[in-house]
Amino acid sequence: MAEEIKKRTNNRGVKKTQTKNTRTKKESLENKNMVTKKRPYKKKNQKKENTIFKKSKLKIIPLGGLHEIGKNITVFEYENEMIVVDCGLSFPEDDMLGVDLVIPDITYLEKNVDRIKGLVITHGHEDHIGAVPYLLKKINIPIYATRLTVGLIKNKLEEHKLLKSTKLVEVMQGQTIKLGNNFKVEFIRSSHSIPDSVMLGITTPAGTVLHTGDFKVDYTPIDGKLMDFGRIAELGNNGVLALMSDSTNSERKGFTMSESSVGEVFDKLFLHCTKRIVVATFASNVHRVQQIVNSAVKYNRKIAVCGRSMINMIETARELKYIDCPENIFIDIDMINNYTDDQLVIITTGSQGEPMSALTRMAAGEHRKVKITPNDLVIISATPIPGNEKFVSKVIDDLMQIGAEVVYSSLEDIHVSGHACQEEQKLIIALARPKYFIPVHGEYRQLIAHSETAQSMGIDKENIIMMTNGRVLEIGEDSAEFTSSVPNGRVLVDGLGVGDVGSIVLRDRQHLSQDGLIVIVLTMDSSTGEVVAGPDVISRGFVYVRESENLMDDVKAVVRREIKKCEEKGIRDWATIKSTTRENLRDYIFAKTKRNPMIIPIVMEI
């Protein structure tokens, strides 16, 4: 019996051992199967992730800078995050009477301020940084820019008392920063008419966008810093989803001349010149100023600076070591009488003939510190911006009538553009090899010319996207389409007022400027409706009252007649009396004079 129990126990033990071994084998087989099963599971997971990835596209939303020159600002949006590139202004057109500046409408940014990760700036020109203070007054976001650009923005923020409350981050050319979870922005060294210009390599989960900012291809730049062609080509090899490229000079064939070519012309003009030299150029063109400095040093001349924007720019550029010069070469404008004409150069603003600029006031004999004489050589180192030709021509005429010698772009190659012509645009397209091409920064005809250049480079017409301000472009590897629109437009700055001058105010200003104003003042008894005093007629910009007494008497008679009609009809409502009087008086004046002045009836009641 004991033996039988022992036997059974042993059998059980064997069975147990066998079961354990079997389980171990089974588990190891299952583990193997699990390993093999995990791979397809991962793939499924990847497919799922890819499907999600494809659904999210990058939104590109220009709020300014298209079909216009200036006011450049673009929003890049991916899922719940946004970055803004540039925030510039433009200058008022001829019909914007009294307006100082034009800035973009940032309503869309105000509504989405919590999603904005930063404002990224390509370079320090007004059409790219001029509206920054106005933006910061509405939404406080961090700003990322290169050294000189940060210096110029600081000047603006100090004026607007915003410097302490603003986060300004200085970045280096070649540096990459991360903004939020979805944006990496690389600052790629570029060439333009101002130092520290960059292109932006904006990398998102949807792909990489190369934004050129303003650029030209200059193989002999003044500061010796060549555009980073290698990095642009590297991005092209890795795959550029879209290239957004400067279109300002897209109608011009060939290449833009190197900035250094202007230095040779300066040397030629300075050589053997015994006159005082006055040079007008763009305040922001630091490279041009450097070449004037080089020629002044070479020919032993001192430099005085005239014009507030020029003084600010040169002070900032010298402080940050972007202008290389001896310490004592610059003198105060008040010291110019201590030097002979052949020892002086005056650098001034006003190359566009702006009415209040330093050169325009010199030409009109109204400048307090600089009086132009026949012993002056005036060099206008700029070409007129379209629309400014008549202002520049007038300044040249006025200077010549004084007897000064004037050199301008028609006579010498005294100016070169800071923007790329067609051959340079082709080079960037060839290096970047984008899937989609988006021409930016220019009027419609310039965008069209740039798109034609892109087609000649082999980019499919269907992959060239013509954008307009406010339209939302959703772009991904598989497709690009316009989906919706956001608020956009222009906000007019007049003095301290921002946005309080609209189309109605401008229309009234135009009306007043063309036809003048007539004010009709009369006093009526509120109980009887009878005219107690008046009507009196005040005219401004319509006719000179003393020489048009008969017309003024006729106007008064018409007003009396209209009020009498209202009395007879029992009309006591002041608004009705005013509108009836205004309409009938307008018809009478037009019939008599063929003019249409603004008519303002003022009815006082007692």
Secondary structure, DSSP 4 states (H G I P E B T S, - for coil): -HHHHHHHHHHHHHHHHHHHHHHHHHHHHHHHHHHHHHHHHHHHHHHHHHHHHHH--EEEEEEESBSSSS--EEEEEETTEEEEE----BPPPTTSTT--EEEE--HHHHHTGGGEEEEE-S---HHHHTTHHHHHHH----EEE-HHHHHHHHHHHHHTT-TTT--EEE--TT-EEEETTTEEEEEEE---SSTT-EEEEEEETTEEEEE--S----SS-TTS----HHHHHHHHHH--SEEEEE-TTTTS-S-PPPTHHHHHHHHHHHTT--SEEEEE--TT-HHHHHHHHHHHHHTT-EEEEESHHHHHHHHHHHHTT-S---TTSEE-GGGGGGS-GGGEEEEES-TT--TTSHHHHHHTT--SS----TTEEEEE-S-PPTT-HHHHHHHHHHHHHHT-EEE-TTTS-----SS--HHHHHHHHHHH--SEEEEESB-HHHHHHHHHHHHHTT--GGGB----TTEEEEE-SS-EEEEEE----EEEEETTEEEEE-HHHHHHHHHHHHH-EEEEEEEE-TTT--EEEEEEEEEESS--GGG-HHHHHHHHHHHHHHHHHHHHTT---HHHHHHHHHHHHHHHHHHHHS---EEEEEEEE-
